[in-house]
Amino acid sequence: MHRLSKKFIDETKIMASMTALDIEGLKKRYKNGVEALKGIDLEVKEGDFFGLLGPNGAGKSTVIGILTSIVNKTSGKAKIFGVDIDKDFNKAKTLIGVVPQEMNFNIFEKVEDILINQAGYYGIPRLVAKKRAEKYMKLMELWEKRHQKSMTLSGGMKRRLMIARALIHEPKLLILDEPTAGVDVELRRGMWAFLKKINEQGTTIVLTTHYLEEAEALCNTIAIIDKGIVIEIGQKKQLISKLDKETFIFDLKKPYNRTKKPPCCEMKVIDDTTLEIEVMKGQDLNAIFRHFDRYGVGIASMRNKTNRLEELFVELTKGDRK
Ligand code: ADP
């Protein structure tokens, strides 16, 4: 019994430290001479929710294109759960599920058929495929729509169908390219909940996004890529703790007609009752409240001006890299 449990623990440890995605020195120069990737190194641990973050044109889609053999790399290596994509792409393909930016299914095909046919590409027997399709349609809240043509689905349902389709062969790694680009806030929140659920159920997720809020809400590890190089990588919490200042918006109950700033802060007047206050990390916010209290000005509300990841992002990408 004791031996059994030790073996189990050892195996669990090995599993826990397994690398889902290992990218080394990845370079891509397109035919037109654009150097989209200038030597990217990335490591994604099994079970992680990993955000590949960067502005438009940073090279995010190129990385995904290489992993799915849509784009030929110029040089470098990529392994998916230890499988080198150059040596055994067919095996690597079974380990990875990709949700592209563009919807690319047959609009006349029914929801259930899209999933069962996709399973067919992976050689999954029809009966198994039917069961799996049911599981993922239920998970993605598409079950009621299973007999409908995909063209009749709402935008949000179509996105969920894309995810269900990417999961049908039960890949260990799910990659999503800008999954919520152009979708409204409500839909985005719903997608986040689905993705969190899938991750909690054991699927490693890599997501590209240029929405910092999205990375902050979902990811444990974040790599920031800009102009084809990784400029920062680390735990979300560590990245955020690098910030040494935060900006708050204070809404006042009545006008503050003075120029005197609260102690140790930078203050910008937006209008009569709105102030922008920059606070150093570790600063006691009570000092700010006491300051306004002294002048008989109550504070109606206070909020972060930007999310903190955004501040870090702006900080890191403001330098001119060529
Ligand atoms: P992101 O996904 O971060 O927006 P991309 O990987 O799409 O960035 O693009 C990285 C760079 O490569 C950009 O400068 C883009 O214009 C260029 N690029 C992307 N695809 C091609 C292509 N097929 N041919 C030439 N240049 C391309």
py3Dmol code that shows the C-alpha trace and the ligand (Angstrom):
import py3Dmol

protein = """\
ATOM      1  CA  MET A   1       0.000   0.000   0.000  1.00  0.00           C
ATOM      2  CA  HIS A   2       2.780   2.338   1.095  1.00  0.00           C
ATOM      3  CA  ARG A   3       4.798   1.428  -2.029  1.00  0.00           C
ATOM      4  CA  LEU A   4       1.827   1.943  -4.258  1.00  0.00           C
ATOM      5  CA  SER A   5       1.128   5.394  -2.961  1.00  0.00           C
ATOM      6  CA  LYS A   6       4.823   6.384  -3.252  1.00  0.00           C
ATOM      7  CA  LYS A   7       4.833   5.236  -6.880  1.00  0.00           C
ATOM      8  CA  PHE A   8       1.670   7.209  -7.449  1.00  0.00           C
ATOM      9  CA  ILE A   9       3.216  10.311  -5.891  1.00  0.00           C
ATOM     10  CA  ASP A  10       6.397   9.930  -7.982  1.00  0.00           C
ATOM     11  CA  GLU A  11       4.361   9.591 -11.162  1.00  0.00           C
ATOM     12  CA  THR A  12       2.270  12.566 -10.215  1.00  0.00           C
ATOM     13  CA  LYS A  13       5.453  14.585  -9.716  1.00  0.00           C
ATOM     14  CA  ILE A  14       6.717  13.603 -13.160  1.00  0.00           C
ATOM     15  CA  MET A  15       3.365  14.534 -14.674  1.00  0.00           C
ATOM     16  CA  ALA A  16       3.353  17.821 -12.811  1.00  0.00           C
ATOM     17  CA  SER A  17       6.720  18.819 -14.191  1.00  0.00           C
ATOM     18  CA  MET A  18       6.003  17.772 -17.746  1.00  0.00           C
ATOM     19  CA  THR A  19       6.486  20.395 -20.421  1.00  0.00           C
ATOM     20  CA  ALA A  20       3.465  20.850 -22.649  1.00  0.00           C
ATOM     21  CA  LEU A  21       5.145  23.136 -25.130  1.00  0.00           C
ATOM     22  CA  ASP A  22       8.832  23.758 -25.595  1.00  0.00           C
ATOM     23  CA  ILE A  23       9.932  26.311 -28.166  1.00  0.00           C
ATOM     24  CA  GLU A  24      13.603  27.066 -28.747  1.00  0.00           C
ATOM     25  CA  GLY A  25      15.175  29.719 -30.939  1.00  0.00           C
ATOM     26  CA  LEU A  26      12.159  29.945 -33.230  1.00  0.00           C
ATOM     27  CA  LYS A  27      12.733  32.241 -36.204  1.00  0.00           C
ATOM     28  CA  LYS A  28      10.536  33.144 -39.120  1.00  0.00           C
ATOM     29  CA  ARG A  29      11.370  35.340 -42.061  1.00  0.00           C
ATOM     30  CA  TYR A  30       8.506  35.662 -44.538  1.00  0.00           C
ATOM     31  CA  LYS A  31       9.200  35.756 -48.277  1.00  0.00           C
ATOM     32  CA  ASN A  32       8.678  39.523 -48.304  1.00  0.00           C
ATOM     33  CA  GLY A  33      11.619  39.852 -45.905  1.00  0.00           C
ATOM     34  CA  VAL A  34       9.575  40.515 -42.745  1.00  0.00           C
ATOM     35  CA  GLU A  35      11.323  38.977 -39.765  1.00  0.00           C
ATOM     36  CA  ALA A  36       8.204  37.999 -37.821  1.00  0.00           C
ATOM     37  CA  LEU A  37      10.077  35.939 -35.202  1.00  0.00           C
ATOM     38  CA  LYS A  38      13.656  36.745 -34.274  1.00  0.00           C
ATOM     39  CA  GLY A  39      14.430  33.785 -32.010  1.00  0.00           C
ATOM     40  CA  ILE A  40      11.669  32.924 -29.566  1.00  0.00           C
ATOM     41  CA  ASP A  41      12.119  30.685 -26.508  1.00  0.00           C
ATOM     42  CA  LEU A  42       9.020  29.608 -24.603  1.00  0.00           C
ATOM     43  CA  GLU A  43       8.238  26.843 -22.146  1.00  0.00           C
ATOM     44  CA  VAL A  44       4.693  26.003 -21.111  1.00  0.00           C
ATOM     45  CA  LYS A  45       4.192  23.574 -18.215  1.00  0.00           C
ATOM     46  CA  GLU A  46       1.486  20.944 -18.297  1.00  0.00           C
ATOM     47  CA  GLY A  47      -1.764  22.208 -16.774  1.00  0.00           C
ATOM     48  CA  ASP A  48      -0.799  25.862 -17.161  1.00  0.00           C
ATOM     49  CA  PHE A  49      -2.997  28.602 -18.540  1.00  0.00           C
ATOM     50  CA  PHE A  50      -0.443  30.508 -20.577  1.00  0.00           C
ATOM     51  CA  GLY A  51      -0.941  33.872 -22.224  1.00  0.00           C
ATOM     52  CA  LEU A  52       1.042  34.955 -25.254  1.00  0.00           C
ATOM     53  CA  LEU A  53       0.517  38.635 -25.168  1.00  0.00           C
ATOM     54  CA  GLY A  54       1.527  41.332 -27.591  1.00  0.00           C
ATOM     55  CA  PRO A  55       0.307  44.079 -29.877  1.00  0.00           C
ATOM     56  CA  ASN A  56      -0.850  43.441 -33.433  1.00  0.00           C
ATOM     57  CA  GLY A  57       2.007  42.301 -35.620  1.00  0.00           C
ATOM     58  CA  ALA A  58       4.085  41.040 -32.660  1.00  0.00           C
ATOM     59  CA  GLY A  59       4.321  37.532 -34.134  1.00  0.00           C
ATOM     60  CA  LYS A  60       1.721  35.644 -32.076  1.00  0.00           C
ATOM     61  CA  SER A  61      -0.171  34.118 -35.021  1.00  0.00           C
ATOM     62  CA  THR A  62       3.108  33.175 -36.665  1.00  0.00           C
ATOM     63  CA  VAL A  63       4.036  31.085 -33.593  1.00  0.00           C
ATOM     64  CA  ILE A  64       0.686  29.289 -33.772  1.00  0.00           C
ATOM     65  CA  GLY A  65       0.957  28.886 -37.532  1.00  0.00           C
ATOM     66  CA  ILE A  66       4.302  27.122 -37.087  1.00  0.00           C
ATOM     67  CA  LEU A  67       2.949  24.806 -34.386  1.00  0.00           C
ATOM     68  CA  THR A  68       0.124  23.744 -36.673  1.00  0.00           C
ATOM     69  CA  SER A  69       2.314  23.518 -39.808  1.00  0.00           C
ATOM     70  CA  ILE A  70       0.431  26.287 -41.608  1.00  0.00           C
ATOM     71  CA  VAL A  71       3.607  28.367 -41.556  1.00  0.00           C
ATOM     72  CA  ASN A  72       7.078  26.948 -42.299  1.00  0.00           C
ATOM     73  CA  LYS A  73       9.604  28.094 -39.748  1.00  0.00           C
ATOM     74  CA  THR A  74      12.955  29.450 -40.870  1.00  0.00           C
ATOM     75  CA  SER A  75      14.791  27.832 -37.952  1.00  0.00           C
ATOM     76  CA  GLY A  76      14.391  26.695 -34.359  1.00  0.00           C
ATOM     77  CA  LYS A  77      12.658  23.852 -32.585  1.00  0.00           C
ATOM     78  CA  ALA A  78       9.208  23.164 -31.195  1.00  0.00           C
ATOM     79  CA  LYS A  79       8.120  20.184 -29.118  1.00  0.00           C
ATOM     80  CA  ILE A  80       4.613  19.359 -27.968  1.00  0.00           C
ATOM     81  CA  PHE A  81       4.666  17.098 -24.907  1.00  0.00           C
ATOM     82  CA  GLY A  82       8.171  16.082 -25.941  1.00  0.00           C
ATOM     83  CA  VAL A  83       7.203  15.347 -29.550  1.00  0.00           C
ATOM     84  CA  ASP A  84       9.308  17.295 -32.044  1.00  0.00           C
ATOM     85  CA  ILE A  85       7.025  18.739 -34.736  1.00  0.00           C
ATOM     86  CA  ASP A  86       9.747  18.169 -37.354  1.00  0.00           C
ATOM     87  CA  LYS A  87      10.220  14.533 -36.450  1.00  0.00           C
ATOM     88  CA  ASP A  88       6.652  13.336 -35.858  1.00  0.00           C
ATOM     89  CA  PHE A  89       4.125  15.925 -36.862  1.00  0.00           C
ATOM     90  CA  ASN A  90       1.273  13.409 -37.011  1.00  0.00           C
ATOM     91  CA  LYS A  91       1.807  12.476 -33.370  1.00  0.00           C
ATOM     92  CA  ALA A  92       2.212  16.144 -32.372  1.00  0.00           C
ATOM     93  CA  LYS A  93      -1.049  16.946 -34.174  1.00  0.00           C
ATOM     94  CA  THR A  94      -3.005  14.532 -31.969  1.00  0.00           C
ATOM     95  CA  LEU A  95      -1.730  16.310 -28.849  1.00  0.00           C
ATOM     96  CA  ILE A  96      -2.777  19.765 -29.906  1.00  0.00           C
ATOM     97  CA  GLY A  97      -6.142  21.393 -30.587  1.00  0.00           C
ATOM     98  CA  VAL A  98      -6.273  24.783 -32.234  1.00  0.00           C
ATOM     99  CA  VAL A  99      -9.002  27.392 -32.287  1.00  0.00           C
ATOM    100  CA  PRO A 100      -8.143  29.772 -35.111  1.00  0.00           C
ATOM    101  CA  GLN A 101      -9.239  33.397 -35.243  1.00  0.00           C
ATOM    102  CA  GLU A 102     -11.445  32.945 -38.264  1.00  0.00           C
ATOM    103  CA  MET A 103     -14.497  30.699 -38.213  1.00  0.00           C
ATOM    104  CA  ASN A 104     -13.870  28.061 -40.825  1.00  0.00           C
ATOM    105  CA  PHE A 105     -16.609  25.449 -40.695  1.00  0.00           C
ATOM    106  CA  ASN A 106     -19.221  24.550 -43.254  1.00  0.00           C
ATOM    107  CA  ILE A 107     -22.209  26.777 -42.509  1.00  0.00           C
ATOM    108  CA  PHE A 108     -24.667  24.248 -43.985  1.00  0.00           C
ATOM    109  CA  GLU A 109     -23.446  21.409 -41.793  1.00  0.00           C
ATOM    110  CA  LYS A 110     -25.256  20.619 -38.554  1.00  0.00           C
ATOM    111  CA  VAL A 111     -23.545  21.222 -35.229  1.00  0.00           C
ATOM    112  CA  GLU A 112     -23.344  17.550 -34.244  1.00  0.00           C
ATOM    113  CA  ASP A 113     -22.111  16.504 -37.696  1.00  0.00           C
ATOM    114  CA  ILE A 114     -19.322  19.097 -37.624  1.00  0.00           C
ATOM    115  CA  LEU A 115     -18.001  17.516 -34.442  1.00  0.00           C
ATOM    116  CA  ILE A 116     -18.438  13.896 -35.536  1.00  0.00           C
ATOM    117  CA  ASN A 117     -16.793  14.532 -38.903  1.00  0.00           C
ATOM    118  CA  GLN A 118     -13.884  16.301 -37.222  1.00  0.00           C
ATOM    119  CA  ALA A 119     -13.429  13.245 -34.978  1.00  0.00           C
ATOM    120  CA  GLY A 120     -13.335  11.192 -38.169  1.00  0.00           C
ATOM    121  CA  TYR A 121     -10.215  13.093 -39.330  1.00  0.00           C
ATOM    122  CA  TYR A 122      -8.497  11.784 -36.216  1.00  0.00           C
ATOM    123  CA  GLY A 123      -9.643   8.228 -36.820  1.00  0.00           C
ATOM    124  CA  ILE A 124     -12.015   8.186 -33.867  1.00  0.00           C
ATOM    125  CA  PRO A 125     -14.712   5.493 -34.314  1.00  0.00           C
ATOM    126  CA  ARG A 126     -18.167   6.913 -34.970  1.00  0.00           C
ATOM    127  CA  LEU A 127     -19.766   5.607 -31.771  1.00  0.00           C
ATOM    128  CA  VAL A 128     -17.010   7.075 -29.616  1.00  0.00           C
ATOM    129  CA  ALA A 129     -17.220  10.290 -31.623  1.00  0.00           C
ATOM    130  CA  LYS A 130     -20.958  10.541 -31.004  1.00  0.00           C
ATOM    131  CA  LYS A 131     -20.455  10.201 -27.252  1.00  0.00           C
ATOM    132  CA  ARG A 132     -17.649  12.751 -27.247  1.00  0.00           C
ATOM    133  CA  ALA A 133     -19.644  15.169 -29.353  1.00  0.00           C
ATOM    134  CA  GLU A 134     -22.429  14.908 -26.776  1.00  0.00           C
ATOM    135  CA  LYS A 135     -19.975  15.585 -23.934  1.00  0.00           C
ATOM    136  CA  TYR A 136     -18.515  18.677 -25.578  1.00  0.00           C
ATOM    137  CA  MET A 137     -21.841  20.014 -26.848  1.00  0.00           C
ATOM    138  CA  LYS A 138     -23.128  19.804 -23.277  1.00  0.00           C
ATOM    139  CA  LEU A 139     -19.972  21.397 -21.864  1.00  0.00           C
ATOM    140  CA  MET A 140     -20.213  24.205 -24.394  1.00  0.00           C
ATOM    141  CA  GLU A 141     -23.967  24.584 -23.971  1.00  0.00           C
ATOM    142  CA  LEU A 142     -24.680  23.650 -27.566  1.00  0.00           C
ATOM    143  CA  TRP A 143     -26.667  20.506 -26.875  1.00  0.00           C
ATOM    144  CA  GLU A 144     -30.037  22.087 -27.687  1.00  0.00           C
ATOM    145  CA  LYS A 145     -28.628  23.214 -31.034  1.00  0.00           C
ATOM    146  CA  ARG A 146     -27.149  19.890 -32.104  1.00  0.00           C
ATOM    147  CA  HIS A 147     -29.486  19.377 -35.064  1.00  0.00           C
ATOM    148  CA  GLN A 148     -29.219  22.937 -36.345  1.00  0.00           C
ATOM    149  CA  LYS A 149     -27.068  24.130 -39.214  1.00  0.00           C
ATOM    150  CA  SER A 150     -24.075  26.079 -37.929  1.00  0.00           C
ATOM    151  CA  MET A 151     -25.205  29.151 -39.896  1.00  0.00           C
ATOM    152  CA  THR A 152     -28.181  29.505 -37.529  1.00  0.00           C
ATOM    153  CA  LEU A 153     -25.971  29.849 -34.437  1.00  0.00           C
ATOM    154  CA  SER A 154     -25.257  33.149 -32.731  1.00  0.00           C
ATOM    155  CA  GLY A 155     -21.714  34.526 -32.787  1.00  0.00           C
ATOM    156  CA  GLY A 156     -21.060  33.232 -29.280  1.00  0.00           C
ATOM    157  CA  MET A 157     -22.356  29.762 -30.103  1.00  0.00           C
ATOM    158  CA  LYS A 158     -20.173  29.627 -33.220  1.00  0.00           C
ATOM    159  CA  ARG A 159     -17.134  30.444 -31.089  1.00  0.00           C
ATOM    160  CA  ARG A 160     -18.081  27.705 -28.640  1.00  0.00           C
ATOM    161  CA  LEU A 161     -18.521  25.282 -31.510  1.00  0.00           C
ATOM    162  CA  MET A 162     -14.974  26.114 -32.653  1.00  0.00           C
ATOM    163  CA  ILE A 163     -13.729  25.210 -29.172  1.00  0.00           C
ATOM    164  CA  ALA A 164     -15.773  21.993 -29.038  1.00  0.00           C
ATOM    165  CA  ARG A 165     -14.369  21.035 -32.440  1.00  0.00           C
ATOM    166  CA  ALA A 166     -10.798  21.707 -31.288  1.00  0.00           C
ATOM    167  CA  LEU A 167     -11.411  19.483 -28.237  1.00  0.00           C
ATOM    168  CA  ILE A 168     -13.091  16.544 -29.981  1.00  0.00           C
ATOM    169  CA  HIS A 169      -9.875  14.481 -30.197  1.00  0.00           C
ATOM    170  CA  GLU A 170      -9.186  15.375 -26.547  1.00  0.00           C
ATOM    171  CA  PRO A 171      -5.855  17.138 -27.074  1.00  0.00           C
ATOM    172  CA  LYS A 172      -3.675  17.737 -24.028  1.00  0.00           C
ATOM    173  CA  LEU A 173      -2.853  21.229 -25.268  1.00  0.00           C
ATOM    174  CA  LEU A 174      -5.459  23.697 -26.497  1.00  0.00           C
ATOM    175  CA  ILE A 175      -4.233  26.760 -28.367  1.00  0.00           C
ATOM    176  CA  LEU A 176      -6.560  29.661 -29.015  1.00  0.00           C
ATOM    177  CA  ASP A 177      -5.644  32.526 -31.304  1.00  0.00           C
ATOM    178  CA  GLU A 178      -7.348  35.699 -30.092  1.00  0.00           C
ATOM    179  CA  PRO A 179     -10.476  33.789 -29.004  1.00  0.00           C
ATOM    180  CA  THR A 180     -12.456  36.852 -28.052  1.00  0.00           C
ATOM    181  CA  ALA A 181     -11.294  39.338 -30.696  1.00  0.00           C
ATOM    182  CA  GLY A 182     -14.227  41.507 -31.648  1.00  0.00           C
ATOM    183  CA  VAL A 183     -16.745  39.855 -29.319  1.00  0.00           C
ATOM    184  CA  ASP A 184     -18.825  41.867 -26.880  1.00  0.00           C
ATOM    185  CA  VAL A 185     -18.067  42.037 -23.170  1.00  0.00           C
ATOM    186  CA  GLU A 186     -20.820  39.652 -22.082  1.00  0.00           C
ATOM    187  CA  LEU A 187     -19.782  37.015 -24.574  1.00  0.00           C
ATOM    188  CA  ARG A 188     -16.161  37.441 -23.587  1.00  0.00           C
ATOM    189  CA  ARG A 189     -16.966  36.756 -19.924  1.00  0.00           C
ATOM    190  CA  GLY A 190     -18.874  33.619 -20.932  1.00  0.00           C
ATOM    191  CA  MET A 191     -15.906  32.412 -22.985  1.00  0.00           C
ATOM    192  CA  TRP A 192     -13.560  33.035 -20.078  1.00  0.00           C
ATOM    193  CA  ALA A 193     -15.731  30.859 -17.848  1.00  0.00           C
ATOM    194  CA  PHE A 194     -15.669  28.028 -20.405  1.00  0.00           C
ATOM    195  CA  LEU A 195     -11.921  28.230 -20.839  1.00  0.00           C
ATOM    196  CA  LYS A 196     -11.328  28.221 -17.099  1.00  0.00           C
ATOM    197  CA  LYS A 197     -13.509  25.135 -16.794  1.00  0.00           C
ATOM    198  CA  ILE A 198     -11.598  23.294 -19.526  1.00  0.00           C
ATOM    199  CA  ASN A 199      -8.279  24.222 -17.907  1.00  0.00           C
ATOM    200  CA  GLU A 200      -9.481  23.049 -14.499  1.00  0.00           C
ATOM    201  CA  GLN A 201     -10.424  19.748 -16.080  1.00  0.00           C
ATOM    202  CA  GLY A 202      -6.768  19.245 -17.019  1.00  0.00           C
ATOM    203  CA  THR A 203      -6.222  20.744 -20.474  1.00  0.00           C
ATOM    204  CA  THR A 204      -3.167  22.971 -20.822  1.00  0.00           C
ATOM    205  CA  ILE A 205      -4.178  26.210 -22.519  1.00  0.00           C
ATOM    206  CA  VAL A 206      -2.138  28.676 -24.531  1.00  0.00           C
ATOM    207  CA  LEU A 207      -3.991  31.746 -25.595  1.00  0.00           C
ATOM    208  CA  THR A 208      -2.857  34.673 -27.682  1.00  0.00           C
ATOM    209  CA  THR A 209      -4.445  37.967 -26.993  1.00  0.00           C
ATOM    210  CA  HIS A 210      -3.892  41.645 -27.253  1.00  0.00           C
ATOM    211  CA  TYR A 211      -6.481  42.206 -24.537  1.00  0.00           C
ATOM    212  CA  LEU A 212      -4.430  42.635 -21.399  1.00  0.00           C
ATOM    213  CA  GLU A 213      -7.536  42.299 -19.306  1.00  0.00           C
ATOM    214  CA  GLU A 214      -8.062  38.853 -20.770  1.00  0.00           C
ATOM    215  CA  ALA A 215      -4.561  37.699 -19.876  1.00  0.00           C
ATOM    216  CA  GLU A 216      -4.897  39.150 -16.403  1.00  0.00           C
ATOM    217  CA  ALA A 217      -8.238  37.415 -15.838  1.00  0.00           C
ATOM    218  CA  LEU A 218      -7.249  33.984 -17.140  1.00  0.00           C
ATOM    219  CA  CYS A 219      -3.550  33.265 -17.278  1.00  0.00           C
ATOM    220  CA  ASN A 220      -1.121  32.002 -14.664  1.00  0.00           C
ATOM    221  CA  THR A 221       1.929  32.562 -16.812  1.00  0.00           C
ATOM    222  CA  ILE A 222       2.360  35.359 -19.293  1.00  0.00           C
ATOM    223  CA  ALA A 223       4.891  35.941 -22.046  1.00  0.00           C
ATOM    224  CA  ILE A 224       4.956  39.351 -23.625  1.00  0.00           C
ATOM    225  CA  ILE A 225       6.114  39.358 -27.212  1.00  0.00           C
ATOM    226  CA  ASP A 226       6.840  42.406 -29.291  1.00  0.00           C
ATOM    227  CA  LYS A 227       8.384  42.757 -32.748  1.00  0.00           C
ATOM    228  CA  GLY A 228       9.254  39.074 -32.868  1.00  0.00           C
ATOM    229  CA  ILE A 229      11.031  38.718 -29.533  1.00  0.00           C
ATOM    230  CA  VAL A 230       9.943  37.691 -26.046  1.00  0.00           C
ATOM    231  CA  ILE A 231      10.480  40.743 -23.900  1.00  0.00           C
ATOM    232  CA  GLU A 232       9.126  39.358 -20.642  1.00  0.00           C
ATOM    233  CA  ILE A 233       8.005  36.003 -19.310  1.00  0.00           C
ATOM    234  CA  GLY A 234       6.898  34.977 -15.868  1.00  0.00           C
ATOM    235  CA  GLN A 235       4.111  34.318 -13.437  1.00  0.00           C
ATOM    236  CA  LYS A 236       1.331  36.852 -13.765  1.00  0.00           C
ATOM    237  CA  LYS A 237       1.696  37.809 -10.114  1.00  0.00           C
ATOM    238  CA  GLN A 238       5.440  38.393 -10.469  1.00  0.00           C
ATOM    239  CA  LEU A 239       4.942  40.518 -13.550  1.00  0.00           C
ATOM    240  CA  ILE A 240       2.368  42.629 -11.829  1.00  0.00           C
ATOM    241  CA  SER A 241       4.506  43.030  -8.725  1.00  0.00           C
ATOM    242  CA  LYS A 242       7.196  44.567 -10.932  1.00  0.00           C
ATOM    243  CA  LEU A 243       5.067  47.623 -11.206  1.00  0.00           C
ATOM    244  CA  ASP A 244       6.092  50.254  -8.772  1.00  0.00           C
ATOM    245  CA  LYS A 245       3.152  52.568  -9.197  1.00  0.00           C
ATOM    246  CA  GLU A 246      -0.564  52.505  -9.692  1.00  0.00           C
ATOM    247  CA  THR A 247      -2.933  55.174 -10.906  1.00  0.00           C
ATOM    248  CA  PHE A 248      -6.328  55.642  -9.287  1.00  0.00           C
ATOM    249  CA  ILE A 249      -9.269  57.787 -10.291  1.00  0.00           C
ATOM    250  CA  PHE A 250     -10.944  59.452  -7.342  1.00  0.00           C
ATOM    251  CA  ASP A 251     -14.509  60.741  -7.691  1.00  0.00           C
ATOM    252  CA  LEU A 252     -15.159  63.385  -5.060  1.00  0.00           C
ATOM    253  CA  LYS A 253     -18.474  64.210  -3.425  1.00  0.00           C
ATOM    254  CA  LYS A 254     -17.822  67.924  -3.927  1.00  0.00           C
ATOM    255  CA  PRO A 255     -15.215  69.993  -5.771  1.00  0.00           C
ATOM    256  CA  TYR A 256     -11.682  70.173  -4.403  1.00  0.00           C
ATOM    257  CA  ASN A 257     -10.625  73.684  -5.317  1.00  0.00           C
ATOM    258  CA  ARG A 258      -7.001  73.452  -4.255  1.00  0.00           C
ATOM    259  CA  THR A 259      -3.731  72.517  -5.849  1.00  0.00           C
ATOM    260  CA  LYS A 260      -2.301  70.934  -2.692  1.00  0.00           C
ATOM    261  CA  LYS A 261      -1.568  67.267  -3.352  1.00  0.00           C
ATOM    262  CA  PRO A 262      -2.057  64.452  -0.866  1.00  0.00           C
ATOM    263  CA  PRO A 263       1.322  63.399   0.642  1.00  0.00           C
ATOM    264  CA  CYS A 264       3.729  61.376  -1.547  1.00  0.00           C
ATOM    265  CA  CYS A 265       1.408  61.316  -4.549  1.00  0.00           C
ATOM    266  CA  GLU A 266       1.237  62.829  -7.983  1.00  0.00           C
ATOM    267  CA  MET A 267      -2.142  64.391  -8.657  1.00  0.00           C
ATOM    268  CA  LYS A 268      -3.800  65.437 -11.912  1.00  0.00           C
ATOM    269  CA  VAL A 269      -7.085  67.351 -11.978  1.00  0.00           C
ATOM    270  CA  ILE A 270      -9.467  65.862 -14.551  1.00  0.00           C
ATOM    271  CA  ASP A 271     -12.450  68.069 -13.632  1.00  0.00           C
ATOM    272  CA  ASP A 272     -13.972  69.690 -10.517  1.00  0.00           C
ATOM    273  CA  THR A 273     -14.783  66.408  -8.820  1.00  0.00           C
ATOM    274  CA  THR A 274     -12.456  63.956 -10.545  1.00  0.00           C
ATOM    275  CA  LEU A 275      -8.783  63.526  -9.727  1.00  0.00           C
ATOM    276  CA  GLU A 276      -6.174  61.152 -11.032  1.00  0.00           C
ATOM    277  CA  ILE A 277      -3.735  60.133  -8.335  1.00  0.00           C
ATOM    278  CA  GLU A 278      -0.541  58.157  -8.853  1.00  0.00           C
ATOM    279  CA  VAL A 279       0.473  56.115  -5.844  1.00  0.00           C
ATOM    280  CA  MET A 280       3.785  54.394  -5.205  1.00  0.00           C
ATOM    281  CA  LYS A 281       3.673  50.694  -4.375  1.00  0.00           C
ATOM    282  CA  GLY A 282       3.305  50.138  -0.631  1.00  0.00           C
ATOM    283  CA  GLN A 283       1.928  53.614  -0.073  1.00  0.00           C
ATOM    284  CA  ASP A 284      -0.696  53.916   2.655  1.00  0.00           C
ATOM    285  CA  LEU A 285      -3.900  54.927   0.873  1.00  0.00           C
ATOM    286  CA  ASN A 286      -5.379  56.153   4.148  1.00  0.00           C
ATOM    287  CA  ALA A 287      -3.092  59.181   3.909  1.00  0.00           C
ATOM    288  CA  ILE A 288      -4.985  60.195   0.771  1.00  0.00           C
ATOM    289  CA  PHE A 289      -8.370  59.766   2.446  1.00  0.00           C
ATOM    290  CA  ARG A 290      -7.169  61.766   5.483  1.00  0.00           C
ATOM    291  CA  HIS A 291      -5.915  64.534   3.212  1.00  0.00           C
ATOM    292  CA  PHE A 292      -9.290  65.070   1.541  1.00  0.00           C
ATOM    293  CA  ASP A 293     -11.115  64.618   4.826  1.00  0.00           C
ATOM    294  CA  ARG A 294      -9.078  67.490   6.267  1.00  0.00           C
ATOM    295  CA  TYR A 295     -10.474  69.752   3.542  1.00  0.00           C
ATOM    296  CA  GLY A 296     -14.021  68.465   4.088  1.00  0.00           C
ATOM    297  CA  VAL A 297     -14.135  66.664   0.747  1.00  0.00           C
ATOM    298  CA  GLY A 298     -15.641  63.181   0.837  1.00  0.00           C
ATOM    299  CA  ILE A 299     -14.626  60.511  -1.657  1.00  0.00           C
ATOM    300  CA  ALA A 300     -17.566  59.013  -3.544  1.00  0.00           C
ATOM    301  CA  SER A 301     -15.608  56.279  -5.293  1.00  0.00           C
ATOM    302  CA  MET A 302     -12.142  55.214  -6.255  1.00  0.00           C
ATOM    303  CA  ARG A 303     -10.999  52.909  -9.070  1.00  0.00           C
ATOM    304  CA  ASN A 304      -7.905  51.811 -10.966  1.00  0.00           C
ATOM    305  CA  LYS A 305      -7.278  53.886 -14.047  1.00  0.00           C
ATOM    306  CA  THR A 306      -5.889  51.011 -16.074  1.00  0.00           C
ATOM    307  CA  ASN A 307      -5.341  47.453 -15.160  1.00  0.00           C
ATOM    308  CA  ARG A 308      -1.855  46.976 -13.847  1.00  0.00           C
ATOM    309  CA  LEU A 309      -0.776  44.568 -16.508  1.00  0.00           C
ATOM    310  CA  GLU A 310      -1.554  47.245 -19.029  1.00  0.00           C
ATOM    311  CA  GLU A 311       0.787  49.642 -17.244  1.00  0.00           C
ATOM    312  CA  LEU A 312       3.539  47.035 -17.358  1.00  0.00           C
ATOM    313  CA  PHE A 313       2.857  46.357 -21.010  1.00  0.00           C
ATOM    314  CA  VAL A 314       3.093  50.030 -21.929  1.00  0.00           C
ATOM    315  CA  GLU A 315       6.285  50.305 -19.898  1.00  0.00           C
ATOM    316  CA  LEU A 316       7.909  47.325 -21.605  1.00  0.00           C
ATOM    317  CA  THR A 317       6.914  48.061 -25.169  1.00  0.00           C
ATOM    318  CA  LYS A 318       7.598  51.787 -25.209  1.00  0.00           C
ATOM    319  CA  GLY A 319      11.296  51.311 -26.061  1.00  0.00           C
ATOM    320  CA  ASP A 320      12.143  51.322 -29.746  1.00  0.00           C
ATOM    321  CA  ARG A 321      13.132  47.839 -30.857  1.00  0.00           C
ATOM    322  CA  LYS A 322      14.116  47.112 -34.390  1.00  0.00           C
TER     323      LYS A 322
END
"""
ligand_1 = """\
27
ADP
P 0.249 38.945 -34.473
O -0.458 37.627 -34.542
O 0.994 39.137 -33.194
O -0.642 40.100 -34.789
P 1.587 38.032 -36.876
O 2.306 36.789 -36.514
O 0.307 37.920 -37.619
O 1.403 38.951 -35.575
O 2.574 38.939 -37.763
C 3.919 39.195 -37.430
C 4.574 39.981 -38.559
O 4.675 39.149 -39.720
C 3.788 41.201 -38.992
O 4.725 42.197 -39.352
C 3.030 40.713 -40.200
O 2.743 41.772 -41.080
C 3.992 39.733 -40.810
N 3.305 38.653 -41.538
C 2.377 37.812 -41.055
N 1.977 36.927 -41.985
C 2.692 37.210 -43.104
C 2.754 36.640 -44.419
N 2.025 35.586 -44.760
N 3.610 37.200 -45.300
C 4.376 38.237 -44.948
N 4.382 38.825 -43.736
C 3.548 38.324 -42.809
"""
view = py3Dmol.view(width=600, height=400)
view.addModel(protein, "pdb")
view.setStyle({"model": 0}, {"cartoon": {"style": "trace"}})
view.addModel(ligand_1, "xyz")
view.setStyle({"model": 1}, {"stick": {}})
view.zoomTo()
view.show()
